[in-house]
């Protein structure tokens, strides 16, 4: 792919965003609750990426995802730090480094109970993220969101 001088790249200030500074085991331990907590931001970001086909146009939505994730992990730290730390440590120490939930059911149950009682956040039921869930976006619809061009397959016939 070639670039021209007309290509507008974002500035470094446009790209500045706080980093979600958690380890892989902590991210895995909180993944189900994080996905439900930040569901609207995740859907808005993915819809933007799908419709715009240009990551530069979705920088603000990406920042919203990062800010939501940071907010989630701060709330977990403030309300369920002990059970969450025990859970992600168990995942981190699971055999062969596979971070399988199978070895940490008791720790998972304790964290989920704490998240439910103190954060009012239940783990989504199995299949929740596979279900069709409508999303009402505040962004304007792009003129051709799926880049399909004209719906007309053949040019119109001309009467001569």
Phi, psi and omega in degrees: 000131179258156181240151176241174178291346179284345182292123180262113178263150179292152177281168177297326178295324178295331184271350182293130181200142176298147182265139174281098189264072176231155181282167179300315178298322179292320178296319178293320181296324181264004191302314183294315181289322177299315182297325178282322180296320183254025186304314182296318180294319179297314181295320180297317179296313182292324176296317178299313180298320181291315184284318186279330182056028180210108184299336180296331182279353184243020182298319181294322177294323177295321177295322178299322177297313180298316180296322178294317179297319178297316178300317179300309183292331174293318179294321177298316179300320184283335186247322187230035187301316184295310182291324179293316179297318177298319181293309183289331176293321176299315178298320181294327182265004179300151187300146177058017176065022184275353179050044181281137177292339184301330183269357188229036184297319181294317179294322178296316180298319180295317179294317181297323177295318178296315180299323180290314185283319187262334182250355184055043183229108179269148175293135179295148180293156178303135180090356183302316183280353175268346181286154174285123180228120182288148179230125179263107184270146176271349178287146176292148179288130177298157183298323179223076192298332183247015175053042181265353179069210181290141176281349181279118184282325183237147177295150181296147178284138179259134175277120181251000000 
